[in-house]
Amino acid sequence: MAFRRDADRCSTGDPVRFEESLYLKWLETRASRFPDGFVLVREYGQPIGQLELQMVSIDDVEVGFMNLVYLIPVYRGKGYAHLLTDYAEAFFRSHGVESYQLRDSPSNARAIAFYEKAGFQKNKEVTQPHVLWCYTKTIGR
């Protein structure tokens, strides 16, 4: 929960915008469908990050979706995020998709800079209930 709250704070400035019980139910459902898509990242036995990956249909096309890529602050900017996206891309390839997407707040400047440097392309903006930028990365199969 702490990782999800901090991710929301980084993205929206609001660390308590979701209901814990609903999030846990959602997490359990998705993890049962994509067990290798929900990863608690540890170093020396200590949790340092989390990935939430799944397959979704967007505009009638099956794509990968990265719900969460998170590292605790001390591990940011040190190359660990690239390891997480490498894992994500292997996961998505194993599910036979050619691209994956994520959404983030335009105010999350550090994450946006990482996405763009990592080859993601901004493709649209949505409002739900706040503005989010949608990014896609093509990975091939």
Salt bridges, closest charged atoms under 4 A:
ASP6 OD1 - ARG9 NH2 2.54
ASP6 OD2 - ARG76 NH2 2.98
ASP8 OD1 - ARG4 NE 3.72
ASP8 OD1 - ARG17 NH2 3.57
GLU20 OE2 - ARG5 NH2 2.88
GLU52 OE1 - ARG4 NH1 3.31
GLU89 OE2 - LYS137 NZ 2.85
GLU98 OE2 - ARG141 NE 3.46
